[in-house]
Amino acid sequence: MTDLAALEARIRRLEDIEEIRTLRNAYHACINDGRYSEIADLFTDDARVVLGYLATYEGRAAIDT
């Protein structure tokens, strides 16, 4: 891998981490603000949400209920 390719890979990784952080913050903001109807919009159609022993939701439609 060239130095430029390695740098591009590092930047992409940092950008991915920041996108995940932003998504997580948006999720928690929806919960904290009681904007539950907006939560499903944060997920893809094939998302899987596992809330420990409480519940597991498969797919966006299940998350929206």
Secondary structure, 3 states (H helix, E strand, C coil): CCHHHHHHHHHHHHHHHHHHHHHHHHHHHHHHHCCHHHHHHHCCCCCEEECCCCCEEECHHHHCC
